[in-house]
Amino acid sequence: MPTPLTDKTALVTGGSRGIGRAIAERLAQEGATVALTYNINKAAAEEAVAAIERAGGRAFALHADLADAHAIPALFEQLDRELTARTGSKALDILVNNAGNSGWGGLADATPDSWDTMVAVHARAPFFVVQAALSRLVDGGRIINLSSSLGTRPLPIVPIYSMAKAAINNLTHALAMELGPRSITVNTVAPGWVRTDMNAAVRENADMVRAIEADTALGRFGEPSDIAAVVAFLASDAGRWVTAQVIEASGGYKL
């Protein structure tokens, strides 16, 4: 495979599993030195790094609890040290805001604590991660946020998650306007149903799987690699003229 991201550096939050891991693997495969963050599962992060290295790529893992906004400056101090040791510079070319937590729970089940945790990870963290990244992000860099098709077509079973993803869509537009003078593109990728741990329970219900596939133009669940491919395009020079976009990558769900 060509390596259009050779000599580039990337930070992928929540890069130890699922979509985040697929993104980290794809960016590394295309030549980038990839930092991926994890919160709880250190073993999964180490395995993701090992898999990238076995494939000939370069990656390292950093711990960060992104539900705590005060942890973000420390994350970037770690990132500075690790990038400088590996590349001679703390410059960051690509930032992927992917970290998330489970979004199930409706209006009747919600508590102030569950609301705070959901919004902290899905909306507040990306905002302050971008803020911290600005002094490291190169002119002509890339910011890619992960949203959801639920950000524009919310479901009553996940109102907080849907609301937080709508906030990311809006933030993407604001950041694109602010950072355009530096030729930094800011986009969002909004997956539909993708085979990840987060929806494992849904996929155990054969009737729900059939209904979802019937509502999807391409007739299947997405794979993490499907989303990683879109992110890789936006991260590359081929995506240089795309900014302020929310790109739904759902296989045509609920057309």
NORKA-V474474 format. One record per pair of residues at least 24 apart in sequence whose ideal C-beta (glycine too) atoms are under 8 Angstrom apart, sorted by sequence separation. I is the first residue (numbers start at 0). J is the second residue. If there is no record, write none. Layout:
BEGIN
((I/J) (I/J))
END
This chain:
BEGIN
((5/29) (6/30) (7/31) (8/32) (9/33) (10/34) (11/35) (12/36) (13/37) (16/40) (23/47) (27/51) (33/57) (34/58) (35/59) (36/60) (37/61) (38/62) (191/215) (4/29) (5/30) (7/32) (8/33) (9/34) (10/35) (11/36) (13/38) (15/40) (32/57) (33/58) (34/59) (35/60) (36/61) (37/62) (38/63) (146/171) (164/189) (225/250) (2/28) (3/29) (4/30) (5/31) (8/34) (10/36) (24/50) (28/54) (31/57) (32/58) (33/59) (34/60) (35/61) (36/62) (37/63) (38/64) (59/85) (98/124) (144/170) (194/220) (2/29) (3/30) (4/31) (16/43) (20/47) (24/51) (27/54) (34/61) (36/63) (38/65) (144/171) (193/220) (194/221) (221/248) (0/28) (1/29) (2/30) (15/43) (23/51) (28/56) (38/66) (57/85) (96/124) (192/220) (193/221) (194/222) (195/223) (221/249) (0/29) (15/44) (27/56) (36/65) (96/125) (192/221) (193/222) (194/223) (221/250) (14/44) (24/54) (27/57) (191/221) (193/223) (15/46) (16/47) (27/58) (190/221) (219/250) (15/47) (24/56) (96/128) (142/174) (193/225) (218/250) (14/47) (65/98) (96/129) (193/226) (217/250) (66/100) (94/128) (215/249) (216/250) (217/251) (23/58) (94/129) (215/250) (216/251) (142/178) (190/226) (215/251) (216/252) (215/252) (36/74) (94/132) (151/189) (188/226) (214/252) (216/254) (121/160) (150/189) (214/253) (91/132) (118/159) (122/163) (140/181) (142/183) (144/185) (146/187) (148/189) (188/229) (211/252) (94/136) (117/159) (121/163) (125/167) (139/181) (141/183) (142/184) (143/185) (144/186) (145/187) (146/188) (147/189) (148/190) (188/230) (117/160) (121/164) (138/181) (139/182) (140/183) (141/184) (142/185) (143/186) (144/187) (145/188) (146/189) (147/190) (148/191) (34/78) (91/135) (92/136) (118/162) (122/166) (126/170) (138/182) (139/183) (140/184) (142/186) (143/187) (144/188) (145/189) (147/191) (15/60) (90/135) (91/136) (92/137) (114/159) (118/163) (121/166) (122/167) (125/170) (129/174) (138/183) (141/186) (143/188) (145/190) (188/233) (14/60) (89/135) (90/136) (91/137) (94/140) (96/142) (99/145) (113/159) (117/163) (121/167) (34/81) (90/137) (93/140) (94/141) (96/143) (102/149) (136/183) (186/233) (34/82) (92/140) (93/141) (94/142) (95/143) (96/144) (97/145) (118/166) (122/170) (91/140) (92/141) (94/143) (95/144) (96/145) (106/155) (109/158) (184/233) (32/82) (66/116) (93/143) (95/145) (105/155) (109/159) (12/63) (68/119) (105/156) (13/65) (67/119) (104/156) (105/157) (106/158) (186/238) (12/65) (32/85) (66/119) (71/124) (103/156) (104/157) (105/158) (32/86) (65/119) (66/120) (74/128) (103/157) (184/238) (65/120) (68/123) (102/157) (104/159) (184/239) (186/241) (68/124) (71/127) (75/131) (79/135) (186/242) (189/245) (191/247) (71/128) (74/131) (75/132) (78/135) (102/159) (103/160) (184/241) (185/242) (186/243) (187/244) (189/246) (190/247) (191/248) (192/249) (66/124) (102/160) (184/242) (185/243) (186/244) (187/245) (188/246) (189/247) (190/248) (191/249) (65/124) (68/127) (72/131) (102/161) (186/245) (187/246) (189/248) (190/249) (191/250) (38/98) (71/131) (75/135) (186/246) (188/248) (189/249) (192/252) (31/92) (102/163) (191/252) (31/93) (36/98) (65/128) (179/242) (26/93) (175/242) (176/243) (10/78) (175/243) (26/95) (96/167) (172/243) (171/243) (22/95) (171/244) (8/82) (171/245) (22/97) (19/95) (168/245) (8/86) (19/97) (18/97) (19/98) (10/91) (14/95) (145/226) (8/90) (9/91) (8/91) (9/92) (10/93) (12/95) (14/97) (8/92) (9/93) (10/94) (11/95) (12/96) (13/97) (7/92) (8/93) (9/94) (10/95) (12/97) (13/98) (7/93) (9/95) (11/97) (12/98) (13/99) (143/230) (4/92) (4/93) (143/233) (143/234) (141/233) (141/234) (151/245) (102/197) (150/245) (101/197) (151/247) (141/238) (99/197) (146/245) (148/247) (139/239) (148/249) (152/253) (148/252) (148/253) (12/124) (12/125) (12/128) (10/132) (19/145) (18/145) (95/230) (95/234) (93/234) (18/190) (18/193) (17/193) (18/195) (17/195) (16/195) (17/196) (16/196) (17/197) (25/224) (21/222) (22/223) (26/227) (21/223) (25/227) (29/231) (20/223) (21/224) (24/227) (25/228) (31/234) (22/226) (26/230) (18/223) (21/226) (22/227) (25/230) (26/231) (29/234) (17/223) (21/227) (25/231) (29/235) (18/226) (22/230) (26/234) (18/227) (22/231) (9/234) (4/231) (7/234) (4/234) (4/235) (3/235) (3/236) (3/237))
END
